[in-house]
Amino acid sequence: MEKSKVYFTDFHATFRENLPQKLARLIKTAGMLNEIDFTNKYAAIKIHFGELGNLSYLRPNYAKVVADLVKEGGGKPFLTDCNTLYVGSRKNALDHLDTAYENGFSPFSTGCHVLIGDGLKGTDETLVPINGEYIKEAKIGRAIMDADIFISLTHFKGHESTGFGGALKNIGMGCGSRAGKMDMHSAGKPNVTAKTCIGCKTCAKTCAHDAISFPDKKAVIDHNRCVGCGRCIGVCPVDAVEPPYDESNDILNYKIAEYTYAVVKDRPSFHISLVTDVSPNCDCHAENDIPIIPNVGMFASFDPVALDMACVDAVNRQPVMAGSLLEKHGSSHHDHFTDTHPDTNWKSSIEHGVKIGLGRADYELITI
């Protein structure tokens, strides 16, 4: 069987071609405009806007390149991400938009609008049946599923739970609604922190199973009635409802792969990853650390699994950055992500992606 094609270019630039122009050439050479008909179609560009305080997320200039190419093909692009499960600067659409704008992702800088995929409170979702090994019905942000075409633009980096954060993490976890994110992180059901709860009963109003009562004027969730939909997490105004983060890292990676499959199946998709400012942890952190390796380059492919594999291989060929967390941990396995986070197993996401037919691990790297 033919290997998946992954296209690559480094970060060298000249006075004839700057980095945005080089990214555009990479995407065109990889065939995005030739293989996908964008005419009068909505194109969701999935990106991470960066938590406030984090400075390692991708610059908006790169998002503008992708949006401009979609428009060149006659399409209607928008940048998108879904709200976070944890408490932070992107937990609802208003805060999320404020964060995106503050970090530079405005219609004026990127040439397209920003839509938060799962709505105001993270509860606007589409249920996508996939009958996977771990996920039977994925909960995906509605605006993302409403799009005709899906494009991922990923900052490739380390991750404290999944080993690395690449295309699969950006798509699978990133496109899940707040309930979808709980679905991936947990096999359990939410609980209420009594100290935080204000007894407003907003959670009870959204519960379809009458699982929430208020003894002593504080919410209590009956796990015998609760189905784990997570809607109470999204609507609580004081974040008193908390998910149990109880899945193993391997199962988390398996679920992310299945959520990715739910997002990309049955419609055209294309994927871009930039291996730059490779921080040890996710851009969801409100801080970032010294990159663990030097900058590598830009990658593009129609296959998100092959794309992640190519990026991992490229990272592992790099020297360790002096003073980085990776240097402090020691690099003994010739596997930078395992050495950075020894309790993770990044291979599980690749292996499961191959198993479910999401993509291939073997690839042909084409350098331009």
C-alpha positions in Angstrom: 0.0 0.0 0.0 1.3 3.5 -0.9 2.7 5.5 2.0 1.0 8.7 3.1 2.7 11.8 1.8 3.9 14.4 4.3 5.3 17.6 3.0 8.0 19.6 4.8 9.9 22.8 4.7 12.3 24.4 7.2 12.2 27.8 8.7 14.9 29.3 6.5 13.7 32.4 4.7 15.1 34.8 2.1 14.4 38.3 0.9 12.5 36.6 -2.0 10.3 34.4 0.3 9.3 35.1 3.9 7.8 32.5 6.2 4.1 33.2 5.5 4.9 32.9 1.8 6.8 29.7 2.4 3.9 28.2 4.3 1.5 29.1 1.5 3.9 27.3 -1.0 4.0 24.3 1.3 0.2 24.0 1.5 -0.2 24.5 -2.3 2.5 21.9 -3.1 0.8 19.5 -0.7 -2.3 19.8 -2.8 -4.9 21.4 -0.6 -6.3 23.7 -3.3 -6.0 21.0 -6.0 -7.7 18.2 -4.1 -10.4 20.1 -2.2 -13.2 22.1 -3.8 -13.7 25.2 -1.6 -16.2 27.0 -3.9 -18.9 28.6 -1.7 -18.1 26.2 1.1 -17.6 26.8 4.8 -14.1 25.8 6.0 -13.4 25.4 9.7 -9.8 26.1 10.6 -9.1 24.5 14.0 -6.4 26.2 15.9 -5.5 26.7 19.6 -5.7 30.4 20.5 -3.4 30.0 23.5 -4.3 30.4 27.2 -3.7 34.0 28.5 -0.1 34.2 29.7 1.1 31.5 27.3 3.3 32.8 24.5 4.2 29.6 22.6 1.0 29.3 20.6 1.2 29.9 16.8 1.3 33.5 15.6 -1.9 34.7 14.0 0.1 35.4 10.8 0.1 31.7 10.1 -3.6 31.5 10.5 -4.0 34.3 8.0 -2.1 32.3 5.4 -4.5 29.4 5.7 -7.6 31.6 5.7 -6.3 33.5 2.6 -5.7 30.3 0.7 -9.3 29.1 1.5 -10.6 32.4 0.2 -8.4 32.0 -2.9 -10.1 28.7 -3.5 -13.5 30.4 -3.2 -14.3 29.2 0.3 -15.5 30.9 3.5 -13.0 30.3 6.3 -13.4 30.7 10.0 -11.0 30.0 12.9 -12.4 27.9 15.6 -11.8 26.0 18.9 -14.1 24.7 21.6 -14.3 25.7 25.2 -12.1 24.1 27.8 -13.2 21.7 30.5 -10.9 23.2 33.1 -11.2 26.7 34.6 -9.2 29.3 32.7 -9.4 32.1 30.1 -11.2 29.9 27.5 -14.0 28.2 29.5 -16.9 30.0 27.8 -17.3 31.7 24.4 -17.1 35.3 25.7 -13.8 34.7 27.7 -12.6 32.5 24.8 -13.2 35.3 22.3 -11.5 37.9 24.5 -8.5 35.6 24.8 -8.3 35.0 21.0 -8.5 38.7 20.3 -5.9 39.6 23.0 -3.6 37.0 21.6 -4.0 38.5 18.1 -6.6 36.4 16.4 -9.0 39.1 15.2 -10.7 39.3 11.9 -8.5 42.3 11.1 -5.2 40.3 11.6 -6.3 36.9 10.2 -8.8 37.9 7.5 -11.6 35.8 8.9 -13.9 35.5 11.9 -13.6 33.5 15.0 -16.4 31.1 16.0 -16.3 29.2 19.2 -17.3 25.7 18.1 -19.5 24.6 21.1 -21.2 27.9 21.8 -21.6 30.2 24.8 -21.3 27.7 27.6 -19.7 24.7 25.8 -23.0 22.9 25.5 -23.8 23.5 21.8 -22.8 20.1 20.3 -23.5 17.6 17.6 -23.6 13.9 18.5 -21.6 12.0 15.9 -22.1 8.2 16.0 -18.9 6.3 15.3 -19.3 3.0 17.3 -15.7 3.0 18.3 -13.9 0.8 20.8 -14.1 3.5 23.5 -16.4 6.1 22.1 -19.8 5.2 20.7 -21.1 8.8 20.1 -18.7 11.7 20.0 -19.8 15.1 21.3 -18.4 17.7 18.8 -18.8 21.4 18.7 -21.7 22.2 16.4 -20.1 24.9 14.4 -17.2 22.6 13.6 -19.5 19.9 12.4 -21.6 22.4 10.4 -18.6 23.2 8.3 -18.2 21.6 4.8 -14.5 21.3 5.1 -12.1 20.8 8.0 -8.6 22.1 8.3 -6.3 21.7 11.3 -3.5 24.2 12.0 -1.4 22.8 14.9 1.4 24.0 17.1 3.3 20.8 17.7 4.6 20.5 21.3 5.0 18.3 24.3 2.0 17.4 26.5 1.9 16.3 30.1 -0.8 13.6 29.6 -0.6 12.5 25.9 3.2 12.8 25.5 2.9 15.3 22.6 0.2 17.6 21.4 -0.1 17.3 17.6 -2.8 17.1 15.0 -4.7 14.3 16.8 -4.7 16.2 20.1 -5.7 19.5 18.4 -8.5 17.9 16.5 -9.8 15.2 18.9 -9.6 16.9 22.2 -9.9 20.4 20.8 -13.1 19.8 18.9 -14.9 18.1 21.7 -17.5 20.1 23.5 -17.1 20.5 27.3 -19.1 17.3 27.7 -17.0 15.7 25.0 -13.8 16.6 26.8 -15.2 15.0 30.0 -16.0 12.0 27.9 -12.4 11.7 26.9 -10.8 12.5 30.2 -13.1 10.4 32.4 -15.0 7.1 32.8 -16.7 8.6 35.8 -19.3 11.3 36.6 -19.0 14.8 37.9 -19.1 15.9 41.5 -19.9 19.2 43.2 -17.5 21.1 45.4 -19.9 22.2 48.2 -17.6 25.1 49.4 -17.9 26.7 45.9 -21.5 25.9 45.2 -23.9 28.9 45.6 -27.1 26.9 45.4 -28.4 28.7 42.3 -29.9 25.5 40.8 -28.8 26.3 37.3 -27.3 22.8 37.0 -30.6 21.2 38.0 -32.4 23.1 35.3 -30.2 21.6 32.6 -30.2 18.0 34.0 -32.5 15.8 32.0 -32.3 12.9 34.5 -33.3 14.7 37.8 -29.9 13.7 39.2 -29.2 16.9 41.2 -30.7 17.7 44.5 -30.0 20.5 47.1 -29.8 19.3 50.7 -28.4 22.1 52.8 -28.9 24.4 49.8 -25.8 22.9 48.0 -26.0 20.8 44.9 -25.4 17.0 45.2 -25.3 14.7 42.1 -26.8 11.3 42.4 -24.5 9.1 40.4 -27.2 6.4 40.1 -29.3 8.8 38.0 -26.4 10.8 36.4 -25.5 9.6 32.9 -22.3 11.7 32.7 -23.4 14.1 30.0 -21.4 16.9 31.6 -23.9 19.7 30.8 -23.9 20.7 34.4 -20.2 21.5 34.1 -20.8 23.9 31.3 -23.7 25.8 32.9 -22.3 26.2 36.5 -21.6 30.0 36.9 -19.0 29.4 39.6 -17.3 26.2 38.3 -18.4 24.2 41.3 -19.2 21.1 39.2 -15.9 19.3 38.5 -15.2 16.3 36.2 -13.2 13.3 37.5 -9.9 13.1 35.6 -9.7 9.4 36.0 -8.8 7.8 32.6 -5.3 6.4 32.0 -3.1 8.3 29.6 -3.3 5.4 27.1 -7.1 5.4 27.1 -7.1 9.2 26.8 -5.0 8.8 23.6 -7.3 6.1 22.3 -10.4 8.3 22.9 -8.7 11.3 21.3 -8.0 9.3 18.1 -11.6 8.2 18.0 -12.8 11.8 18.5 -10.5 12.8 15.6 -12.1 10.2 13.4 -15.5 11.6 14.3 -14.4 15.1 13.2 -12.8 14.2 9.9 -14.9 11.3 8.5 -17.2 11.9 5.6 -15.8 15.3 4.6 -12.7 16.8 3.0 -9.9 17.6 5.5 -6.3 18.8 5.4 -3.7 19.2 8.2 -0.8 21.5 8.9 1.6 21.3 11.9 4.4 23.8 12.8 7.2 22.4 14.9 8.3 25.6 16.5 8.7 26.8 20.1 8.3 23.1 21.2 7.3 23.7 24.8 7.2 20.8 27.2 3.5 21.3 28.0 0.3 22.2 26.3 -0.6 25.7 25.2 -3.6 25.3 27.6 -1.1 26.3 30.4 -1.1 29.9 31.4 2.6 29.9 31.0 5.2 28.3 28.8 8.8 27.0 29.3 12.0 27.0 27.4 11.5 24.9 24.2 12.9 21.4 24.5 14.5 21.4 21.1 15.4 24.0 18.3 12.8 25.0 15.8 12.3 22.4 13.0 9.9 23.5 10.3 6.4 23.3 8.8 4.6 20.0 7.8 1.4 19.4 5.8 -0.6 16.3 4.9 -4.0 14.9 4.2 -3.2 12.2 6.8 -3.2 13.4 10.4 -1.6 10.2 11.8 1.3 10.3 9.3 1.7 14.0 10.0 2.0 13.4 13.8 4.5 10.5 13.1 6.6 12.7 10.9 6.7 15.5 13.4 7.7 13.1 16.2 10.5 11.7 14.1 11.7 15.2 13.3 11.7 16.2 16.9 13.6 13.1 18.0 16.4 13.9 15.5 17.0 17.2 17.2 19.5 18.1 19.9 18.2 18.9 23.4 17.9 22.6 24.1 20.2 23.7 26.9 18.4 24.6 30.1 15.2 23.0 29.0 13.0 20.7 31.0 14.1 17.9 28.8 17.8 18.5 29.6 16.9 18.5 33.3 15.1 15.2 33.0 17.9 13.7 30.9 17.6 12.3 27.4 18.3 8.6 27.6 15.7 6.9 25.3 16.3 8.9 22.1 12.7 9.7 22.6 12.3 13.4 23.6 8.6 13.2 24.6 9.0 10.1 26.7 12.0 11.6 28.4 10.1 14.9 29.1 7.0 13.1 30.5 8.0 9.5 31.5 4.4 8.6 32.6 3.0 9.1 29.1 3.0 6.9 26.0 2.6 9.0 22.8 2.8 5.8 20.7 -0.7 4.8 21.8 -2.3 7.6 19.9 -0.5 6.7 16.6 -1.2 3.0 17.1 -4.9 3.5 17.7 -5.2 5.9 14.9 -3.8 3.3 12.5 -6.1 0.6 14.0 -9.3 2.5 13.5 -8.4 3.6 9.9 -7.8 7.2 10.7 -4.4 7.2 8.9 -1.1 5.5 8.4 2.1 5.6 10.5 4.4 5.0 7.5 4.9 8.0 5.4 6.9 9.5 2.6 8.5 12.8 3.6 8.7 15.3 0.7 10.9 18.3 1.3 10.3 21.5 -0.6 
